[in-house]
Amino acid sequence: MVGIGIVGLGYWGPNLVRNFNAAQQAEVRCVADRDASRLAKIHSLYPAVDLLQEATEVFERSDVDAVVLATPINTHFELAKMALLAGKHVLVEKPLATSRAEVLELMDIADQKGLQIMVDHTFLYTGAVQKIKSLVDSGEIGDLHYFDSTRINLGLFNPNWSVIWDLAVHDLSIFDYISSGKKPVAVSATGVSHTQMGIEDIAYITLFFNDSTIAHITSSWISPVKIRKTLIGGSKKMVIYDDVEPTEKIKIYDSGFSVSTPEDMHRFYVDYRFGDISIPKVAQTEALLGVANDFVAAILDGKTPISDRLSGLNVVTVLEAAQQSLQQRGKTISLV
Ligand SMILES: NC(=O)c1ccc[n+]([C@@H]2O[C@H](COP(=O)([O-])OP(=O)(O)OC[C@H]3O[C@@H](n4cnc5c(N)ncnc54)[C@H](O)[C@@H]3O)[C@@H](O)[C@H]2O)c1
């Protein structure tokens, strides 16, 4: 059994408590939050779990092997570092930290101590993303031409971190996963704030690669309409992933184009192909349970988790550059 301590019981933390409670070979031993009413709610559901106030109290417990951090973004680095130095494996909520340098430091400490550090990129564990990954890996989609993702709704404003750190993190992690870690060479981002806080609540990120792949991500907290739609276009087929759809989340379009260049090089012909549209069945299991089981397997068996630290590093690297670009009205930031 892996003894688990969970810090942060706000919006997301209780989901982690529920799923670690259901995970195999894990036992939630304690939870911590500075807010007594949040502790009381967990106590009513899980009376055997010890209640603590401060994260540091969790790190001191000898019956805790692994810590799960569901605290605000700006606390991730400091708390994860403290937990690792206290000898605990760590699962950090997305994003893993707020800069590439911080992630590298955490990876370094984890290596020195022989501990796991993992990030919760929940979407990677959904049946839909697993299906897309298998379609890309099997070659069915062909070469990746574009990834175009929109994640907008009336969201909870974060007072300190722009919308990309909250929402684009999901799309970036999905792209990183399905493309097997394809590295962008540059990033450009634009966005604006509609509040006095000056924190961008709507943003558009473009990722450039050293081939003709392009990725574009739209993030917004200010849309009254909820859209969670990703288009993944390849040289052979195109996939639409609509996460708002209750069951038919993925549609595969067997359509495309081919270009032929005749002898006269100043002209070219485009042939369009319109084939079938298919709707594959996708697994409906709860993604967060997959995250919890993967973390425990990483600790017990040394298995590399799906949402591993490199996924965390790649996502934070792009977010950091995108934030720099946002502040310079879309200036292209090189990543090489
Ligand atoms: N994976 C997902 O889909 C998903 C969804 C939502 C949020 N999140 C992530 O979860 C994290 C938390 O987000 P949230 O919306 O639940 O935040 P929240 O503000 O609702 O809750 C954070 C909680 O942490 C507690 N806390 C902070 N510092 C503490 C400390 N040192 N000791 C004890 N308690 C402490 C606060 O009292 C608060 O209750 C963020 O990183 C966010 O990005 C992930």
The ligand as an SDF file (V2000), in Angstrom:
LIG
                    3D

 44 48  0  0  0  0  0  0  0  0999 V2000
   -6.6350   18.4890  -13.8110 N   0  0  0  0  0  0  0  0  0  0  0  0
   -7.6570   19.2910  -13.9790 C   0  0  0  0  0  0  0  0  0  0  0  0
   -8.4960   19.1260  -14.8750 O   0  0  0  0  0  0  0  0  0  0  0  0
   -7.8240   20.4500  -13.0450 C   0  0  0  0  0  0  0  0  0  0  0  0
   -9.0490   21.1000  -12.9240 C   0  0  0  0  0  0  0  0  0  0  0  0
   -9.1340   22.1730  -12.0270 C   0  0  0  0  0  0  0  0  0  0  0  0
   -8.0200   22.5790  -11.3120 C   0  0  0  0  0  0  0  0  0  0  0  0
   -6.8450   21.9360  -11.4800 N   0  0  0  0  0  0  0  0  0  0  0  0
   -5.6360   22.3550  -10.7420 C   0  0  0  0  0  0  0  0  0  0  0  0
   -5.8090   22.0810   -9.3740 O   0  0  0  0  0  0  0  0  0  0  0  0
   -5.0880   23.0380   -8.5970 C   0  0  0  0  0  0  0  0  0  0  0  0
   -6.0250   23.6480   -7.5820 C   0  0  0  0  0  0  0  0  0  0  0  0
   -7.0430   24.3440   -8.2540 O   0  0  0  0  0  0  0  0  0  0  0  0
   -8.4170   24.6800   -7.5020 P   0  0  0  0  0  0  0  0  0  0  0  0
   -9.2550   25.3660   -8.5160 O   0  0  0  0  0  0  0  0  0  0  0  0
   -8.9070   23.4730   -6.8120 O   0  0  0  0  0  0  0  0  0  0  0  0
   -7.8900   25.7410   -6.4290 O   0  0  0  0  0  0  0  0  0  0  0  0
   -8.6840   26.2880   -5.1460 P   0  0  0  0  0  0  0  0  0  0  0  0
   -8.1740   27.6620   -4.9190 O   0  0  0  0  0  0  0  0  0  0  0  0
  -10.1470   26.0530   -5.2970 O   0  0  0  0  0  0  0  0  0  0  0  0
   -8.1680   25.3450   -3.9640 O   0  0  0  0  0  0  0  0  0  0  0  0
   -6.8520   25.3640   -3.4970 C   0  0  0  0  0  0  0  0  0  0  0  0
   -6.8640   24.9710   -2.0140 C   0  0  0  0  0  0  0  0  0  0  0  0
   -5.5100   24.8370   -1.5530 O   0  0  0  0  0  0  0  0  0  0  0  0
   -5.4640   25.2520   -0.1960 C   0  0  0  0  0  0  0  0  0  0  0  0
   -4.0550   25.5800    0.1490 N   0  0  0  0  0  0  0  0  0  0  0  0
   -3.2350   26.4380   -0.4920 C   0  0  0  0  0  0  0  0  0  0  0  0
   -2.0050   26.4260    0.0710 N   0  0  0  0  0  0  0  0  0  0  0  0
   -2.0510   25.5380    1.0910 C   0  0  0  0  0  0  0  0  0  0  0  0
   -1.0930   25.0650    2.0400 C   0  0  0  0  0  0  0  0  0  0  0  0
    0.1720   25.5140    2.0500 N   0  0  0  0  0  0  0  0  0  0  0  0
   -1.4970   24.1420    2.9620 N   0  0  0  0  0  0  0  0  0  0  0  0
   -2.7740   23.6680    2.9500 C   0  0  0  0  0  0  0  0  0  0  0  0
   -3.7170   24.0640    2.0570 N   0  0  0  0  0  0  0  0  0  0  0  0
   -3.3590   24.9830    1.1430 C   0  0  0  0  0  0  0  0  0  0  0  0
   -6.4000   26.4460   -0.1380 C   0  0  0  0  0  0  0  0  0  0  0  0
   -6.8640   26.6750    1.1800 O   0  0  0  0  0  0  0  0  0  0  0  0
   -7.5270   26.0060   -1.0970 C   0  0  0  0  0  0  0  0  0  0  0  0
   -8.6090   25.3890   -0.4070 O   0  0  0  0  0  0  0  0  0  0  0  0
   -4.5070   24.0430   -9.5950 C   0  0  0  0  0  0  0  0  0  0  0  0
   -3.1900   23.7020   -9.8750 O   0  0  0  0  0  0  0  0  0  0  0  0
   -5.3540   23.8440  -10.8430 C   0  0  0  0  0  0  0  0  0  0  0  0
   -4.6390   24.1470  -12.0240 O   0  0  0  0  0  0  0  0  0  0  0  0
   -6.7360   20.8680  -12.3110 C   0  0  0  0  0  0  0  0  0  0  0  0
  1  2  1  0
  2  3  2  0
  2  4  1  0
  4  5  1  0
  4 44  2  0
  5  6  2  0
  6  7  1  0
  7  8  2  0
  8  9  1  0
  8 44  1  0
  9 10  1  0
  9 42  1  0
 10 11  1  0
 11 12  1  0
 11 40  1  0
 12 13  1  0
 13 14  1  0
 14 15  2  0
 14 16  1  0
 14 17  1  0
 17 18  1  0
 18 19  2  0
 18 20  1  0
 18 21  1  0
 21 22  1  0
 22 23  1  0
 23 24  1  0
 23 38  1  0
 24 25  1  0
 25 26  1  0
 25 36  1  0
 26 27  1  0
 26 35  1  0
 27 28  2  0
 28 29  1  0
 29 30  1  0
 29 35  2  0
 30 31  1  0
 30 32  2  0
 32 33  1  0
 33 34  2  0
 34 35  1  0
 36 37  1  0
 36 38  1  0
 38 39  1  0
 40 41  1  0
 40 42  1  0
 42 43  1  0
M  CHG  2   8   1  16  -1
M  END
$$$$
